Amino acid sequence: MPHMYVEYTNNLQGLNEAALMEALNATVCGHPTVSDEADVKTRIAQVNHYRIGLNSAGRAFAHVELRLMAGRTAEVKKELSDRIAAVLKSVIPAQAGLEVQLSVDIVDMDKPSYFKGKL
């Protein structure tokens, strides 16, 4: 923990996945509530099959879900969400004729049922 999941539509041309993940990890690892940078695990997936509203033409999205162990305050979660949104805005290129929706969701993980181990 934390786990970060990034999804984006395949019509976002020129998105540098490595740069996006690097920037996201830097902002989350740099937050004072994250004690060990090695705990932050990020993955990214391009979505090839999607619908946006009734007509997906000219529309795209990028969404980040950050899963954190439960217990952080609403203020901390809002701060992390704002930081992640700023990264999305700075890294995802604007494209003529394409409305890009950006979203961030912070999800609490249940501590009693979460397992983490190392080999």
Summary of the structure (lengths in Angstrom):
residues: 119
radius of gyration: 15.3
end to end distance: 16.2
largest distance: 48.4
contacts: 304
relative contact order: 0.27
helix: 31%
strand: 30%
